[in-house]
């Protein structure tokens, strides 16, 4: 249930689940996909109705004028009324196979809708995690900017006291300005990611979007991964697009049967009643009675030559079957590659994270030592700049490794279950 107020002054924050549920209800592409499912349902109803007979009523009225006729009845009026019914008894199995084909198409469109929602959810996941990363990156940039600003202030004091040159002071002042710009860049990246998520959710310009923070520990990042083959087998089981491709392969077999039906004999029954009246024929009642007629007929249609339409249609249906089979194989390969890729990314990020933890600690100790010496005026600006940059770089790399690992784990979770469990 969405708990967020969509106004420019909203203060409540969106969880990942809030984003997914809102997109499920408001995303335009998803709504269009639902219309396709409804169209398939209506097409199935139409196919089933082909077993019902047809019934139509008709009436024809005409006025005839003969200006050179010798008698006084130059103008006459005539009318015909009829009721006709028809029913197809057999048409080569086309109706039954069409119904089965439409039933499969309804399921295919439903799976396609689910697949579109899955893609949408994965895009939301990527943006959500990237926004969390960008927000925390802002904090690192601000902390670095605060430290460099304090160091620049201290450098100015040392310069004014005569213990630091103007050149050395200028270097530290430039670093402070560079870190201040880093904050601006980090905020711009954060706002860009938020804008992308708002677009995906179909939010308006004045709608607020603030995300709930998610805390991930080192244990979460470094937790061992499940077996790769097991993940692939689960992905094959839950992937909606693969299910749709398999149903399309099954449906193409019915397309071939439908195509063959056009070359088979058909049998239909027709019946009707009618009567007519003319102004030249006497009384209306007697005319309607005398003209009343009934008819019934049985029609057998045996195709002999139909300009190769049946042969071509069957060949095209077989080609479609081959394409559908290739689509299934292609999707299975895509899932295999997706699982393989996400494992590589996660393991790489975990290794970077483990190395990053040690790197940050080493850079932090070095920065603290150099900063302490700087306060006493006993260190060169280049050494201070190096220590400061190394610490900032190490913190950013550690943060990046953390979020890359967690994003990969959530992507793997989605591949295995079609869902993501995230606060």
N, C-alpha and C positions, 0 to 999 in steps of 0.2 A: 504494500500500500504506500502511495506517495505521501510523504509527510512534509513536503517542501511547498512553501507559498511562492508562487511564481510572480513576484513583483519586483520592481527595482529596489525596494527597501527590504527584501527578504533577508533574514538573518540565519534561518535554519540551514543546515548543511546537507548536501546530497551524499548518500551512500552509493556504493556501486550498484546495489540492488535497486535503489531509487531510479538511477539513470536507466537501467535496463527496462524496468517496468514502464517508465515514462516513454521511452523509445518504442516499446511494444504497442503503445496506444496511439502515438502521435507521428511516428516516422512515416513519411509520405510513400516511400517505396514499398514499405511493408503493407500499407493500406491498399496500394494498387495490387499487390500480390494477393491479398484477400479477395479482391474483386475477381481475379483470375480463377480462384477456387470456386467462387459463386457461379461464374460462367460455366465451369466444368460441371457443376451440379445441375444447372439448367439444361446443359447439353445431354446429360445422362437421362433426365426426365423426358426430353424430346425423343431420345433413342428408344426408350421403353414404350413410348406412345405409338411407335410404328406398328405394334401388334394390334392396335385398335383399328376398327373400320372407319372409313370416311363417310360422311353424310352431308349432302348439300342440297339446297332448294334453289330452283331457278324459275324465272318467269320472263317471258318475252312479249312485248306489246308493239304492234306496228300499225301504221296508218298508210293506206294505199289510195292514190288518186289517179283516175283514168279519165282525163278531160274530154276525150273524143268518143267515149262510150255512148251508144245510141240511147240507152235507157237513162232513168233518173238516178240510178245508184252508181254515180261516178266515184264516190269516195267510200271506202270500206275500212273497217277496223278488225284486227285479229289479235288473239292472245293465246299464249301457250304457258302452261304451268307444269312443272315437273319436280320430282323428288328422287335423287339418285344416291345410291350407296355403293361402296366398293371396299373390298378387303383382299389384301395380299395373303394368299395361303402359304406360298413358299417362294423364296427368292434366293435360293442357293445358300442359305444360312447367313446371309448378310446381316439380317436384323439381330440375331442372337450374338454373332461375333462383334457387331458394332456396340451392343450393350456392354459386353465384357470389356471391350476396348475403352469405352467411356468410363466404366467403373475404375479401370486402372488409371486413366487420365486424371480422375478426381483425386485418387491417392497420390499420383505423381505431383500434382499441383499443391497438395497439402504438404508433402515432403519438401517441395521447392520453397514454399512459404517458410517452413521451419528452417530450411537451410539459409534463407535470406536473413532470418532472425538470428541464426547462429553467427553469420558473418557480421551482422550489426553488433552483436554482443561482443565479438572478438575485437572489433574496432573500438568499441567503448572501453573494453579492458585495456587496450594499448594506450589510448588517450588518458584514461584514468590514472594508470600507473605513471605515465610520463608527466602528468600534471603534478602528482605527488613528488616525483623526482625534481621537477622544475621548482616547486615551492621550497623544498629542502635545500636546493642549490642556491636559492636566494639567500637563505639564512647563512650559508657558508660565505657567500660573497659579501654579505653585510658585516659579518664578523671580521673578515679579512680587511674590509674597508675601514672598520673602526680601529683595528690595530695599526694599520698603515697611517691613518690620520693622526693617531696619538704619537706615532714615531716621528711623523713629519713635524708635529708641534714640538716634540722634544728636540728634534734636530734644529729647529729654528732657535730654540733657547740656547743650544750649544753654539750655534753660529754667532748669535748676538753676544755670547760670552767669550767668543774668540777661540773656542776649542774645536770648531768645525768650519771648513771652508764653504764658500757659497756654492761651489760646484757639487760638493757632497750633499749639501742641503737640497739643491735642485734635484738631485737624483731621487732622494726620498720623497720630496714633494710630488715629483712626477709619478712615483709609485702609488702615492695616496690618490692622485687623480685617476690613475689607471684602475685602481680597485673600485673607486667610486663609479666609474663607467662600467665596470664589471657588474655592479649591482643593477644598473639600468638595463644592461643586456640580459641578465638573468630574469628580470621582471618582464621584459619584452617577450622572452621565450615562454614564460609562464602564461602570459596573456594570450599568446598565439595558440597555445595548446587548449586553453579554455575556450577560445573562439571556435576552434575546430570541434570541440565536444558540443558546444551550443548548437552549431550547425547540424551536427549529427542528430541531436535531440529535437531539432526543429524549434528551438527557442527563439524568442524575439529579442530585439535589440536591448530593451529595458529589463529583460528577465535576468535575475541574479543567478550566479552559479558558483557556489563555494562548496568544496568537497570535504567530506569527513576524512580526517587523517587516519592512516593505518600504521600501526606499529609492528615492525618486523624485527625480531631479534637475530643475533648471529646464529642461534640454533635453527631458526627458520630458514636462513639463507643456506646453511651448510648441511641441512638434513639430506640423507642419502636418497637417491632417486629409485623409483620402482624399476622392475625389469623392463628392458626396452621392448622385447618381443611381446610381453604381456600388454604393454601400452598400445602396440600396433594392433593386436587382436581386439582390444577394447575399442579402439578407434574405428575399426571396420564394423563393429557391432552397432555403434551409436551414430555414425555419420549419416545424416539425413540426405545429403546429396548423393551418396553412394546408394542408399535405398531407392532414391528416385531413378538413378541410372539403371538399376537392376529391374525396376518395374517397367522402365521404358523398353528394355530388352524384351521383357515378357509381352508388352503391348505390341511391339513390332511384329511378333508372330501372328497376332490377330489382324494386323494390317495386311499381311500376306493372304490370310483366309478371306478377308473382305475383298481384296483385289481379285482373287480367284472366283468369287461369287458372281462377278459381272459376266463371266463366261459360261455360267450354268443356266439351265432353263428356269423359268419362273412361272408361277401359277397364280391367277387372281380371279376373284369372283365379283361380278357386277350385277346390280339389280336396280330397278327404278319403276316409278309410276308417274303418269302424266295425263293431261287432258288439254283440250284446246277449244277456242270459241272464235267465231267470225260473225261480223254484223250481217253478212250475206246469207247466213245459214239457218235462220229461223230463231226459235226461242233459245235463251241462254241455258236454261236447265237441261233441255233435251240435248243440246249440242254437247255440253259438258259430259252428259251421261254417255252419249254415243261415242265421243272421242276418248273416253277414259281407257287407258291401256296400261298393261303391266309387262315388264320385261326382266329376264334374268339371263346371265351369260357367264360362261367360264372361258377364260383366256389363257392360253399356253403360249409363252414366248420362248423361242429357242434361238439363241444367238448363233449365227453362222460366221459372218464376217463383221467385225466391228473396228476395222482399221487399226488392228493390233493394240487396241487400248488395254485389253486384259493382260496380254503378254507383257507389255511395257510396265503396267501397274504392278504386276507380280515381281518383275525384275527390280523395280524401284523399292518395293517392300523388302526384298532380300538384301538389297544394299543398305537399307535403313537398319536391318537387323545386325549387319556387320558393323555399322557405325555405332550402334548401341552397345554391342559387345566391346568395342574398342573404348568407348566412354567408360565402361565399368573398369576395364584394365587401367585406363589412364587415371581414374580417381583412386584406385587402390595404390598406384604408384605415387600419386600426389600425397596420400596419407602416409605412406612409407617415408617419403622424403621429408614431410613435415615433422614426423616423429624423430627421425634421424637428426634433422636440423636443430630442433629444440633441445635435444639431449646435448649436442655439441655446444650450443650457446650456454646452456645452464652449467655444464661442467667447466667451460672456459671462465664463466663469470664467477663460479665458486673458487676456482684457483686464483683468479685475480683478487677476489675478496680476501682470501687467506693471506696472500702476499701484501695486500693493501693494509690490513690491520697492523702488521709489523712495520710497514713503511710509514704509516701515520704516526705510530708511537715513536719511531726513530726521528722522524721529522719534527715532531712536537718537542721532544727533549732538546734537539739541536736548536730549534727556534727559541725555546725558553732560555737556553744558555747564552745564545748570541744576543737576545734582547736584554738580558741582565747586564751583560758587558757593555751593550750600547748605552744603557742608562748611566753608566759610569764614564762614558766617553772613551771606551777602550776597544772599539771595534770599527773596522772600516765599513762604509755604507754598502760596498759591493757584497761583503759577507752577510750583512743584514738583509739585503735584497734577496740574496740567494736562499737564505734560510726561510725567509717569509714566503717566497714563491714555491719552494719545495714543499712546505707544509700545506699551502693552499692547494697545490696540484695533487698531493697525496690524499687530501680529504675529498677532493672532487672525484678522483679515480676510485676511491673506496665507495663513495656514494653511488657512483655509476655502476660499479660491479654489484652492489647490493640490489639495486633496482632492476638491473638486467637479469640477475639470478631469479628474483621473485617474479618478474614478468614472465620469464621462461617457465617457471614452475606453474604459474597460473594458466599459461597457454597449454602446458602439458595436461594439467587437470581438466581443462576444457576438452582437449582431444580425447581423453579417456572417458569422460562422463557427460559431455555437452552442457555442463554447468560449472560455475565457479563459486566457491565458498569464500566470501570476503566480507568483513564487517562493513 
